[in-house]
Amino acid sequence: MIVNTKSGSTYEINLVGLTVRRLPDKEEHSLRRDEEWLKLLCVPPIIKVGHSIVFTLEPLDPKAEFTTRVTSVVTEIVDDNPEV
């Protein structure tokens, strides 16, 4: 699945393999581990235009249980195939 967000970022989401990667529009809005495939711990509850997506990710710190990343509002679902 490929979605675009209000910030200009594109997210590639593999709902079958439970991975996600963020492709930022501009470098000044970059996040740690951009363009890397990250392991999702569960399928996001809502992936819909007009809503943010909440990702629960495998943490970088082995002492943490998870990492949460929230997107800006989804403006477009480019491809709704569950496997990228």
N, C-alpha and C positions, 0 to 999 in steps of 0.2 A: 504494500500500500504506500502511496506517495501523497503527502499533504503539504500544502503551503500555508504559512502563517502570516499574520499581520506584520510581524517584524521583518518579513522578507525571507525567513529561513524556510528550507525545505527539509522535511523529515521522511526518511525511508524506513518503513516499519514492516518487519516480517512477523506476522502474527502466528505463523506456523512454527518457525524456528525461534520465536521469542527474542528477536534482536531489533535494535533501532540505531539509526545514526542521523545526526543533524548536520546539514550542509548550510552554513550561514551565508547570508547575502553579502555581508560586509565584515571585514576583519575587526572593526572596532566593536562589533557585537559578538565577538568570539567567546566561546565557553571552553573550559578544559575538556579535552577528548573529543572536540569537534571532528567530524569526518571519520571517526572510529566506530565500528560496530560495538554496541554495548548490549549486555545481556539484560533482558526484561525478566523480572520475577513473576509477572502476571500480565494478562492482557488488559490494556487500559479500558476502564468501564465505559467511557464515551469518546468516540472519534466521530465528530460531526461538525459541519460548517457552523460557525457562530459560537463555538465552545472551545475552551482550552483543552489540551490533552494532559493528563497527569500520568507520568511514567514512573513506575517503581522499578528502580535499577539495582543491579548487583553493585555493592559498594566498593570503593577503592580501598577503604580502610578495613582490614579483616576484623576489627573489633566492632564495626557497625553492622547492623542488621540489613539495612538497605539505604539507598539514596533516592530522593524524589526530585524529579525535574518536571516543571510545568511549562508548557508552551504558551506563547501568546495565542490569541484567538485564531482558529483555523479559518482561512478564507476560501480554500479550494481543496477538494479531494481530486487529485489529478488522475490517480489510478487506484481502484478499489480492490485490486487483486491482493489477497491476504499474504501472498509470498512475493517478495520483491525480486 
